[in-house]
Amino acid sequence: MKKLRCASFFAGVGGIDLGFHNAGFETVYANEIDKFAVRTYEENFNIKVDCRDINDVKTEQIPDFDIMLAGFPCQAFSLAGLRQGFDDEKGRGILFFQLERIFIEKKPKIIFLENVKNLVGHDNGNTFRVILESLHKQGYKAKYQVMNAMDYGNIAQNRERIYIVAFKEEELYKKFCFPDPIQRTSTVKDIIDFETKMDDKYYYTEGKYKGDIFEQLDVAMKEDDIDNPSIYQWRRKYVRKNQSGVVPTLTANQGEGGHNVCLVKTKFGIRKMLPKECFNAQGYPKAYKLPDELSDAKLYKQAGNSVVVPVIERIARSIADII
Ligand SMILES: C[S@@+](CC[C@H](N)C(=O)[O-])C[C@H]1O[C@@H](n2cnc3c(N)ncnc32)[C@H](O)[C@@H]1O
């Protein structure tokens, strides 16, 4: 098969690109405005990322491609945000229309979109309807499905996302099916290293943080199951244990303000998940490189903003199968 060419928008650290790459596709163009995410992307891919604001990129400056990839910004639709959608005061909701401008001119065979589950219900379904109608008007037929990484990616993270795959050719549209759920065999132990003593900065110890956070954590985090240890979150005033034995949904603002990074208890004490472990929770390969000079805060954000690579790869393989 001649490799189909992908153009990646809102590319972040390249999670969608990696899934498609693993399924045999080739990225020929990537755009991402955040220079720190670009740094991580370029460390792992042999591509020079176009780091301009997508609003400033002329369509003719983008090379031709067969598949559009886009996990477009979701804060405007996310339950965690203000949900202003297309009216988002920071303009994040209307970035979809930049994609529209590009697919109208470039006419890719396939458009792959990823977003928060709430995109479907946002504004009583109007937001989603506008997106589907936009695709439809340009002759695309779309299938979509909400998938949880723990059911579809064999990854111990609870992460529900909507995936939209739109086809220009009716035949491909008819043939395409989303992958089936798979039995999860991996656990949080494949994500988190419980056996190694990490840098002191990741540990909660007595007197390190103001108030009685440590004391509360110490009481609440009584480890129960050695084979499938629990993941906890500090929620401003109390400790929450994840009941499904997986990592809770990672978010882009983890590590900022009141949005704390998940916690684990190991024989060395109570600590935060490492940035690398957050990338593991997104199914990135262990060899994925995180640039040394980037702060933990930047890396936590990059991981939280990203996708679960094995889910993307399975969808990309389902596309490859019908081409
Ligand atoms: C949800 S994240 C996508 C993450 C990506 N799928 C990954 O695996 O890392 C959305 C990305 O859009 C980028 N972005 C936001 N506004 C942009 C703009 N105007 N032009 C280009 N990129 C933008 C953000 O910096 C962020 O990295």
The ligand as an SDF file (V2000), in Angstrom:
LIG
                    3D

 27 29  0  0  0  0  0  0  0  0999 V2000
   -6.3360   19.0290   22.7350 C   0  0  0  0  0  0  0  0  0  0  0  0
   -4.7510   19.5620   22.2850 S   0  0  0  0  0  0  0  0  0  0  0  0
   -4.3210   18.3660   21.0620 C   0  0  0  0  0  0  0  0  0  0  0  0
   -3.2810   17.4190   21.5620 C   0  0  0  0  0  0  0  0  0  0  0  0
   -2.7980   16.3860   20.5710 C   0  0  0  0  0  0  0  0  0  0  0  0
   -3.8670   15.6010   19.9850 N   0  0  0  0  0  0  0  0  0  0  0  0
   -1.7910   15.4540   21.2540 C   0  0  0  0  0  0  0  0  0  0  0  0
   -1.8660   14.2570   21.1240 O   0  0  0  0  0  0  0  0  0  0  0  0
   -0.9190   15.9570   21.9700 O   0  0  0  0  0  0  0  0  0  0  0  0
   -5.0750   21.0000   21.3270 C   0  0  0  0  0  0  0  0  0  0  0  0
   -3.8150   21.7140   20.8450 C   0  0  0  0  0  0  0  0  0  0  0  0
   -4.1960   22.8190   20.0210 O   0  0  0  0  0  0  0  0  0  0  0  0
   -3.1970   23.8150   20.1510 C   0  0  0  0  0  0  0  0  0  0  0  0
   -3.7470   25.0860   19.6640 N   0  0  0  0  0  0  0  0  0  0  0  0
   -4.6650   25.8470   20.2940 C   0  0  0  0  0  0  0  0  0  0  0  0
   -4.9540   26.9380   19.5660 N   0  0  0  0  0  0  0  0  0  0  0  0
   -4.2000   26.8750   18.4360 C   0  0  0  0  0  0  0  0  0  0  0  0
   -4.0660   27.7130   17.2990 C   0  0  0  0  0  0  0  0  0  0  0  0
   -4.7660   28.8480   17.1970 N   0  0  0  0  0  0  0  0  0  0  0  0
   -3.2170   27.3380   16.3100 N   0  0  0  0  0  0  0  0  0  0  0  0
   -2.5050   26.1960   16.4150 C   0  0  0  0  0  0  0  0  0  0  0  0
   -2.5890   25.3310   17.4870 N   0  0  0  0  0  0  0  0  0  0  0  0
   -3.4240   25.6810   18.4900 C   0  0  0  0  0  0  0  0  0  0  0  0
   -2.8840   23.7950   21.6370 C   0  0  0  0  0  0  0  0  0  0  0  0
   -1.6210   24.3830   21.9010 O   0  0  0  0  0  0  0  0  0  0  0  0
   -2.9620   22.3120   21.9670 C   0  0  0  0  0  0  0  0  0  0  0  0
   -1.6910   21.7230   21.9460 O   0  0  0  0  0  0  0  0  0  0  0  0
  1  2  1  0
  2  3  1  0
  2 10  1  0
  3  4  1  0
  4  5  1  0
  5  6  1  0
  5  7  1  0
  7  8  2  0
  7  9  1  0
 10 11  1  0
 11 12  1  0
 11 26  1  0
 12 13  1  0
 13 14  1  0
 13 24  1  0
 14 15  1  0
 14 23  1  0
 15 16  2  0
 16 17  1  0
 17 18  1  0
 17 23  2  0
 18 19  1  0
 18 20  2  0
 20 21  1  0
 21 22  2  0
 22 23  1  0
 24 25  1  0
 24 26  1  0
 26 27  1  0
M  CHG  2   2   1   9  -1
M  END
$$$$
